[in-house]
């Protein structure tokens, strides 16, 4: 989606939110500032200037990456608030805790595409939501094109075959789909149909739409208990259905020894009745499958988050899992409350290699579906989802079109597999530092080259056997 082929990109001042590019150097993206190269020609050669400072181009890239990370955090909080049940509701007292997982990058990229077809207040709301940076003295259209180039560069390297395929490289698999289903009465302009957002006029039947999603992202599983589109979401008066999904799994740079895969305990939060009759949350042990290995890991302690972070690289070296483990067994709520892009980035920058660390990690399968319409509306971008309020005249040839349903589904799986290393088979020593993931935690799946937040999530409940029943080993 080049600027030349996108004549409907907004050029008004509402396209860019009033967030200045200032102090980017102190907030720079911590993963791959040395490797980041965007565009062609002069753009790709831009690096540090004569003074050794980051170039304006590199600063903009860092600002966009931080904006997406902060957008993901804001969306995480909106997601949690939207589905949180009142603590005093006895009906939810015995429900198992829910995990969270979604792709900030894929959602932001999808919203950027929708923004290019929106006009007026609809476009302005999306812009404010994403908080794209602005630069004093730079033409508005050039700033729009910077955002376009940012996503183009990453789409080609992260999603090289479009937006509805399975990408596997060096043992790292990304399954994804991004589709705009439309009623046959809604027409799309040719220039918008040529973009990566796949339009579809498939039969207006809920289960057929969901079947397409699960076919594109097998990691979501075939279980009838999992519905991306619950009954009643697609009706005769539905206008547009925006669906995105991603599934990620991979092989580690150093494998976990299969001999050391065994039973362990994970402390899940459970609602119990307190003395005064009000339910409270306690962490109780649950038997799960644990993987173990001893090795060298990049780690950091964060007083701001009251957590310790550990990076677990995948085989390719360009992708990694970062676990933020609270210091206290019930510390995830504190971590979530203090989570900001600045705090996470600062923790990532502090990471240093520590030797002979005994890592114990549960075998995970995390799956989640988010009602984007509800979450984004609560964040201030409701015009896109309201009949009569949405202005999609840049993409639709018919009037009155709006996004009736917007859903995002994500699945993430870990396994013990990876390259064989001698340290993985060594028994743990008493003097080794231990990193035992036996309590609720936050995690990121990051891309280094190019930088992107592929997944953001939290684990409160471990269901490894459910994963093994659904899916073959990677």
Secondary structure, DSSP 8 states (H G I E B T S, - for coil): --GGG-TTS--SGGGS-SEE--SGGGG--SS-TTT---SSTHHHH--B-TTS-B-HHHHHHHHHHHHHHHHHHHHHHHHHHHH---TT-GGGTT-----EEE-HHHHHHHHHHHHHT--HHHHHHHHHHHT-EE-TTS-HHHHHHHHHHHHHHHHHHHSTT-SEEEEEETTEEEEEEEEEEE-TT--B-HHHHTSSSEEE---S-HHHHHHHHHHH-GGG-S-TT--SS-TTSS-TT--EEEEEEEEEEE-BSS---GGG-EEEEEEEEEEEE-TTS-EEEEEEEEEEEEEEEEEEEEEEEETTTTEEEEEEEBTTSSEEEEEEEESSTT-HHHHHHH--HHHHHHHHHT-EEEEEEEEEEE--EEEEEEEHHHHHHHTT--GGGSTTT---TTTBSSTT--EEEEEEEEEEE--S-B---GGGGS---TTSEEEE--B-EEEEEEETTTTEEEEEEEES---HHHHHHH----
